[in-house]
């Protein structure tokens, strides 16, 4: 099943708004998927696309500095956060 580009853009927006609302706390992929009510693999694919566009940052280490083996946390990039902050207020 294929999702149209228009619907994909709306899901991108939902992800970015959710990450903005939880900023500066990074969120795991599974938590984002639960909040958006979408499949984890699909959300991860979209997050990687957003990372390639430099809209989000991927965190691959836990707070103690150890690498995650199979998990990632995500947060808005600084430029994206500043854009949302100036336009949503």
WOPEBEL-V846426 format. One record per helix or strand of 2 or more residues. SS is the DSSP state (a for helix, b for strand). FROM is the first residue (numbers start at 0). TO is the last residue. If there is no record, write none. Layout:
BEGIN
ss:SS from:FROM to:TO
ss:SS from:FROM to:TO
END
This chain:
BEGIN
ss:a from:4 to:21
ss:b from:26 to:27
ss:a from:28 to:35
ss:a from:39 to:51
ss:b from:55 to:58
ss:b from:72 to:75
ss:a from:77 to:87
END
